[in-house]
Amino acid sequence: MKRIIKYIKIISTISAIVAAIAFLVERINEIKNRNIEKKHRPFGIYERFIKRPLDVFLSTGALIVFSPILLITAILVKSKLGSPVIFTQERPGKIDPMTGKSKIFKLYKFRTMTDEKDKFGKLLSDDLRLTSFGKKMRSTSLDELPELINIIKGDMAVVGPRPLLVRYLDRYNEYHARRHVIRPGFTGLAQVNGRNSISWNEKFDWDIRYVDHITFLGDLKIIFYTIKTVLKHEGINATGEATMGEYMGDN
């Protein structure tokens, strides 16, 4: 019991130190950008002062606690799908007030697809490359655990609009583009209200609703419902597709 308490204290201390650093960096960036017109005003004290350090505290602790699971998953991915174990892809993040454009970052995930190609050297469709092992990874959201690193780095938050593809940036209307005025999230309102089983417009409407009303209690509810959704394997795929279909713009 004493060892467990000691272990918890060590994790809490490391997480608190990293969270404190994140808080200072956030405040420094805020001072640097204070004379720049902002496109988003924090909803309250929680969003402005607490959310970011709390995200880092929780993510650092989770990364340490889940490290054995991360290691085992990495070994399984390596043996079943080969290298690279970690799939990286550029995604748009929070809008940079200096440029007015979304910061592009590399999203980290465990790979869930093979690299199988047709006779012309073109990658096969997602449904053909997504193996049964990959489907299990996605249904349990184990493939997304490396995103904890993105949260600690400041690319993402625990809760926020999911980071989508860079090529979608020019396809948003002005209203939907507001989803980028805050950090993208590991989970969000859209993920607990249908995930990939709802339309793009519905997803974006949930995202904007979150952007305009960020609270501690709201984040807590989203995290709780995310766990519930993952356990029930709800809304993983779009109807008739292995993944969510391409977003072609507001029709």
Sine and cosine of phi, psi and omega as CSV:
sin_phi,cos_phi,sin_psi,cos_psi,sin_omega,cos_omega
0.00,0.00,-0.65,0.76,0.01,-1.00
-0.89,0.45,-0.61,0.80,0.01,-1.00
-0.91,0.41,-0.64,0.77,0.00,-1.00
-0.90,0.44,-0.70,0.71,0.02,-1.00
-0.89,0.46,-0.66,0.75,0.02,-1.00
-0.90,0.44,-0.66,0.75,0.01,-1.00
-0.89,0.45,-0.69,0.73,0.01,-1.00
-0.89,0.45,-0.65,0.76,0.01,-1.00
-0.89,0.45,-0.66,0.75,0.00,-1.00
-0.90,0.44,-0.72,0.69,0.01,-1.00
-0.88,0.47,-0.70,0.71,-0.02,-1.00
-0.90,0.44,-0.64,0.77,0.00,-1.00
-0.91,0.41,-0.73,0.68,0.02,-1.00
-0.88,0.47,-0.71,0.70,-0.02,-1.00
-0.88,0.47,-0.65,0.76,-0.01,-1.00
-0.91,0.41,-0.64,0.77,0.01,-1.00
-0.90,0.44,-0.73,0.68,0.00,-1.00
-0.90,0.44,-0.63,0.77,0.01,-1.00
-0.90,0.43,-0.63,0.77,0.02,-1.00
-0.90,0.44,-0.65,0.76,0.04,-1.00
-0.89,0.45,-0.68,0.73,0.01,-1.00
-0.88,0.47,-0.64,0.77,0.01,-1.00
-0.89,0.45,-0.70,0.71,0.00,-1.00
-0.90,0.43,-0.68,0.74,0.02,-1.00
-0.88,0.47,-0.66,0.75,0.00,-1.00
-0.89,0.46,-0.68,0.74,-0.01,-1.00
-0.93,0.37,-0.63,0.78,0.02,-1.00
-0.89,0.46,-0.70,0.72,0.02,-1.00
-0.90,0.44,-0.57,0.82,0.01,-1.00
-0.91,0.40,-0.66,0.75,0.03,-1.00
-0.91,0.42,-0.66,0.75,0.00,-1.00
-0.88,0.48,-0.59,0.81,-0.11,-0.99
-0.98,-0.20,0.21,0.98,-0.12,-0.99
-0.92,0.40,-0.42,0.91,0.00,-1.00
-1.00,-0.07,0.08,1.00,0.00,-1.00
-0.99,-0.16,0.70,-0.72,0.00,-1.00
-0.86,0.51,0.79,-0.61,-0.03,-1.00
-0.99,-0.17,0.55,-0.84,0.00,-1.00
-0.99,-0.12,-0.05,1.00,-0.02,-1.00
-0.55,-0.84,0.78,-0.62,0.08,-1.00
-0.97,-0.23,0.78,-0.63,0.03,-1.00
-0.80,0.59,0.66,-0.75,-0.05,-1.00
-0.92,0.40,-0.55,0.84,-0.02,-1.00
-0.18,-0.98,-0.20,-0.98,-0.03,-1.00
-0.87,0.50,-0.64,0.77,-0.02,-1.00
-0.86,0.52,-0.77,0.64,-0.04,-1.00
-0.91,0.42,-0.62,0.78,-0.10,-0.99
-0.98,0.20,-0.64,0.77,-0.14,-0.99
-0.90,-0.43,-0.41,0.91,-0.16,-0.99
-0.96,-0.28,-0.63,0.78,-0.14,-0.99
-0.83,0.56,-0.78,0.63,-0.06,-1.00
-0.90,0.45,-0.80,0.60,0.03,-1.00
-0.89,0.46,-0.55,0.83,0.03,-1.00
-0.92,0.39,-0.64,0.77,0.06,-1.00
-0.85,0.53,-0.72,0.69,-0.03,-1.00
-0.92,0.39,-0.66,0.75,0.02,-1.00
-0.85,0.52,-0.76,0.64,-0.03,-1.00
-0.92,0.39,-0.66,0.75,-0.05,-1.00
-0.94,0.35,-0.63,0.78,0.04,-1.00
-0.90,0.43,-0.70,0.71,0.04,-1.00
-0.89,0.46,-0.68,0.73,-0.01,-1.00
-0.91,0.42,-0.62,0.79,0.00,-1.00
-0.89,0.45,-0.63,0.78,0.03,-1.00
-0.94,0.33,-0.74,0.68,-0.04,-1.00
-0.90,0.43,-0.65,0.76,-0.06,-1.00
-1.00,0.01,0.09,1.00,-0.03,-1.00
-0.82,0.57,-0.64,0.77,0.07,-1.00
-0.89,0.46,-0.63,0.78,0.02,-1.00
-0.92,0.39,-0.65,0.76,0.04,-1.00
-0.88,0.48,-0.67,0.74,0.00,-1.00
-0.91,0.42,-0.73,0.68,0.00,-1.00
-0.89,0.46,-0.68,0.73,0.01,-1.00
-0.89,0.46,-0.66,0.75,0.00,-1.00
-0.88,0.47,-0.66,0.75,0.01,-1.00
-0.90,0.43,-0.68,0.74,0.00,-1.00
-0.91,0.41,-0.67,0.74,0.02,-1.00
-0.89,0.46,-0.68,0.73,0.00,-1.00
-0.87,0.49,-0.68,0.73,-0.06,-1.00
-0.97,0.25,-0.52,0.85,-0.08,-1.00
-0.99,-0.12,-0.52,0.85,-0.07,-1.00
-0.86,-0.50,-0.23,0.97,0.02,-1.00
1.00,0.07,-0.28,-0.96,-0.01,-1.00
-0.99,-0.16,0.43,-0.90,-0.07,1.00
-0.98,0.22,0.50,-0.87,0.00,-1.00
-0.95,0.31,-0.65,0.76,0.00,-1.00
-0.99,-0.10,0.80,-0.60,0.06,-1.00
-1.00,-0.05,0.79,-0.61,0.03,-1.00
-0.87,-0.49,0.59,-0.81,0.01,-1.00
-0.47,-0.88,0.65,-0.76,0.02,-1.00
-0.94,0.33,0.74,-0.67,0.02,-1.00
-0.72,-0.69,0.49,-0.87,0.04,-1.00
-0.99,0.15,0.69,-0.72,0.02,-1.00
-0.95,-0.32,-0.50,-0.87,-0.02,-1.00
-0.92,0.40,0.57,-0.82,0.02,-1.00
-0.90,0.43,0.76,-0.65,0.06,-1.00
-0.99,0.16,0.88,-0.47,-0.03,-1.00
-0.89,0.46,-0.36,0.93,0.00,-1.00
-0.96,0.28,-0.60,0.80,-0.07,-1.00
-0.95,-0.31,-0.36,0.93,-0.06,-1.00
0.98,0.21,0.16,0.99,-0.01,-1.00
-0.86,-0.50,0.41,-0.91,0.02,-1.00
-0.92,0.39,0.69,-0.72,0.11,-0.99
-0.95,0.30,0.75,-0.66,0.01,-1.00
-1.00,-0.03,0.77,-0.64,0.01,-1.00
-0.74,-0.67,0.24,-0.97,0.04,-1.00
-1.00,-0.07,0.88,-0.48,0.03,-1.00
-1.00,0.10,0.71,-0.70,0.00,-1.00
-0.96,-0.26,0.78,-0.63,0.08,-1.00
-0.56,-0.83,0.39,-0.92,0.17,-0.99
-0.96,0.27,0.67,-0.75,-0.01,-1.00
-0.93,0.36,0.57,-0.82,-0.01,-1.00
-0.80,-0.59,-0.04,1.00,-0.04,-1.00
-0.85,-0.53,0.40,-0.92,0.09,-1.00
-1.00,0.09,0.08,-1.00,0.05,-1.00
-0.96,-0.29,0.48,0.88,-0.05,-1.00
-0.89,0.46,0.68,-0.73,-0.02,-1.00
-0.82,-0.58,0.34,-0.94,0.04,-1.00
-0.99,0.11,-0.08,-1.00,-0.08,-1.00
-0.93,0.38,-0.24,0.97,0.02,-1.00
-0.99,-0.11,0.05,1.00,0.03,-1.00
1.00,0.10,0.21,0.98,0.00,-1.00
-0.99,-0.12,0.66,-0.75,0.01,-1.00
-0.85,0.52,0.65,-0.76,0.05,-1.00
-0.94,0.35,0.24,-0.97,-0.01,-1.00
-0.89,0.45,0.37,-0.93,-0.05,-1.00
-0.82,0.57,-0.67,0.74,-0.06,-1.00
-0.91,0.41,-0.44,0.90,0.03,-1.00
-0.99,0.11,-0.49,0.87,-0.02,-1.00
-1.00,0.01,-0.27,0.96,0.00,-1.00
-0.99,0.12,0.94,-0.35,-0.04,-1.00
-0.99,0.14,0.18,-0.98,0.03,-1.00
-0.88,0.47,-0.57,0.82,0.06,-1.00
-0.91,0.42,-0.68,0.74,0.03,-1.00
-0.89,0.46,-0.62,0.79,0.02,-1.00
-0.90,0.43,-0.63,0.77,0.03,-1.00
-0.92,0.40,-0.63,0.78,0.04,-1.00
-0.87,0.50,-0.71,0.70,-0.03,-1.00
-0.93,0.36,-0.62,0.79,-0.03,-1.00
-0.91,0.41,-0.49,0.87,0.02,-1.00
-0.99,-0.13,-0.09,1.00,-0.03,-1.00
0.90,0.44,0.32,0.95,0.06,-1.00
-0.90,0.43,-0.49,0.87,-0.02,-1.00
-0.91,0.42,-0.33,0.94,-0.07,-1.00
-1.00,-0.09,-0.05,1.00,-0.02,-1.00
-0.84,0.54,-0.60,0.80,0.03,-1.00
-0.87,0.49,-0.26,0.97,0.03,-1.00
-0.92,0.40,-0.23,0.97,0.10,-1.00
-0.85,0.53,-0.56,0.83,0.04,-1.00
-0.91,0.41,-0.65,0.76,0.05,-1.00
-0.87,0.49,-0.60,0.80,0.01,-1.00
-0.92,0.38,-0.72,0.70,0.00,-1.00
-0.89,0.46,-0.63,0.77,0.01,-1.00
-0.93,0.38,-0.39,0.92,-0.02,-1.00
0.98,-0.22,0.05,1.00,0.04,-1.00
-0.95,0.32,-0.56,0.83,-0.13,-0.99
-0.70,-0.71,0.14,-0.99,0.12,-0.99
-0.87,-0.50,0.17,-0.98,0.08,-1.00
-0.92,0.39,-0.71,0.71,0.00,-1.00
-0.86,-0.51,0.73,-0.69,0.01,-1.00
0.20,-0.98,0.03,-1.00,0.06,-1.00
-0.89,0.45,0.68,-0.73,0.00,-1.00
-0.90,0.44,0.64,-0.77,0.04,-1.00
-0.96,0.29,0.84,-0.54,-0.04,-1.00
-0.98,-0.19,-0.31,-0.95,-0.07,-1.00
-0.99,0.14,0.52,-0.86,-0.02,-1.00
-0.88,0.48,-0.59,0.81,-0.05,-1.00
-0.93,0.38,-0.20,0.98,0.02,-1.00
-0.98,0.18,-0.29,0.96,-0.13,-0.99
-0.81,0.59,-0.66,0.75,-0.03,-1.00
-0.99,0.17,-0.05,1.00,-0.06,-1.00
-0.98,-0.18,-0.17,0.99,-0.01,-1.00
-0.97,0.23,0.56,-0.83,0.20,-0.98
-0.99,0.15,0.10,-1.00,-0.08,-1.00
-0.87,0.50,-0.61,0.80,-0.01,-1.00
-0.92,0.39,-0.76,0.65,-0.04,-1.00
-0.94,0.35,-0.46,0.89,0.01,-1.00
-0.91,0.42,-0.30,0.95,-0.01,-1.00
-0.92,0.39,-0.21,0.98,0.04,-1.00
-0.90,0.43,-0.26,0.97,-0.03,-1.00
-0.99,-0.12,0.13,0.99,0.01,-1.00
-0.99,0.16,-0.12,0.99,0.10,-0.99
-0.79,-0.61,0.18,-0.98,0.03,-1.00
-0.91,0.42,0.63,-0.78,0.11,-0.99
-0.92,0.39,0.33,-0.94,-0.11,-0.99
-0.86,-0.51,0.33,-0.94,0.12,-0.99
-0.91,0.42,-0.60,0.80,0.09,-1.00
-0.59,-0.81,0.17,-0.99,-0.02,-1.00
-0.26,-0.97,-0.07,-1.00,-0.02,-1.00
-0.86,0.50,-0.63,0.78,-0.01,-1.00
-0.91,0.42,-0.54,0.84,-0.03,-1.00
-0.95,0.31,-0.44,0.90,0.00,-1.00
-0.98,-0.18,0.07,1.00,0.02,-1.00
-0.81,-0.58,0.62,0.79,0.07,-1.00
0.78,-0.62,-0.37,0.93,0.03,-1.00
0.80,0.60,-0.86,-0.50,-0.05,-1.00
-1.00,0.01,0.05,1.00,-0.03,-1.00
-1.00,-0.03,-0.06,1.00,0.02,-1.00
-0.95,-0.30,0.25,-0.97,-0.04,-1.00
-0.96,0.29,0.27,-0.96,0.03,-1.00
-0.87,0.49,-0.70,0.71,-0.01,-1.00
-0.88,0.48,-0.62,0.79,0.05,-1.00
-0.90,0.43,-0.67,0.74,0.03,-1.00
-0.86,0.51,-0.73,0.68,-0.05,-1.00
-0.92,0.39,-0.59,0.81,0.04,-1.00
-0.89,0.45,-0.64,0.77,0.06,-1.00
-0.91,0.42,-0.64,0.77,0.01,-1.00
-0.87,0.49,-0.73,0.69,-0.03,-1.00
-0.92,0.38,-0.59,0.81,0.05,-1.00
-0.87,0.50,-0.63,0.78,0.03,-1.00
-0.93,0.37,-0.72,0.70,-0.01,-1.00
-0.80,0.61,-0.62,0.78,-0.09,-1.00
-1.00,0.06,-0.06,1.00,-0.06,-1.00
-0.44,-0.90,0.96,0.29,-0.03,-1.00
-1.00,-0.09,0.89,-0.45,0.01,-1.00
-0.72,-0.70,0.34,-0.94,0.03,-1.00
-0.89,0.45,-0.72,0.69,-0.01,-1.00
-0.89,0.45,-0.62,0.79,0.03,-1.00
-0.90,0.45,-0.70,0.71,0.04,-1.00
-0.88,0.47,-0.65,0.76,0.00,-1.00
-0.88,0.47,-0.68,0.74,0.01,-1.00
-0.91,0.42,-0.66,0.75,0.00,-1.00
-0.89,0.45,-0.67,0.74,0.02,-1.00
-0.89,0.45,-0.68,0.73,0.01,-1.00
-0.88,0.47,-0.73,0.68,-0.02,-1.00
-0.95,0.33,-0.45,0.89,0.08,-1.00
-0.90,0.43,-0.72,0.70,0.04,-1.00
-0.86,0.51,-0.68,0.73,0.01,-1.00
-0.89,0.45,-0.69,0.72,-0.01,-1.00
-0.90,0.43,-0.67,0.74,0.00,-1.00
-0.91,0.42,-0.68,0.73,-0.01,-1.00
-0.90,0.43,-0.53,0.85,-0.01,-1.00
-1.00,-0.02,-0.06,1.00,0.02,-1.00
0.83,0.56,0.72,0.69,-0.07,-1.00
-1.00,-0.08,0.63,-0.78,0.16,-0.99
0.89,0.46,0.47,0.88,-0.06,-1.00
-0.93,0.37,-0.69,0.72,-0.04,-1.00
-0.88,-0.47,0.43,-0.90,0.16,-0.99
-0.96,0.28,0.44,-0.90,-0.04,-1.00
-0.83,0.55,0.85,-0.53,0.06,-1.00
0.98,0.22,0.14,0.99,-0.03,-1.00
-0.72,-0.69,0.43,-0.90,0.01,-1.00
-0.97,0.25,-0.50,0.86,0.03,-1.00
-0.70,-0.71,0.03,-1.00,0.05,-1.00
-0.93,0.38,0.69,-0.73,-0.01,-1.00
-0.91,0.42,0.25,-0.97,-0.01,-1.00
-0.90,0.44,0.68,-0.73,0.10,-0.99
-1.00,0.05,0.88,-0.47,-0.09,-1.00
-0.98,-0.19,0.04,1.00,0.00,-1.00
0.92,-0.40,0.19,-0.98,-0.01,-1.00
-0.97,0.23,0.88,-0.48,-0.02,-1.00
-1.00,0.00,0.00,0.00,0.00,0.00
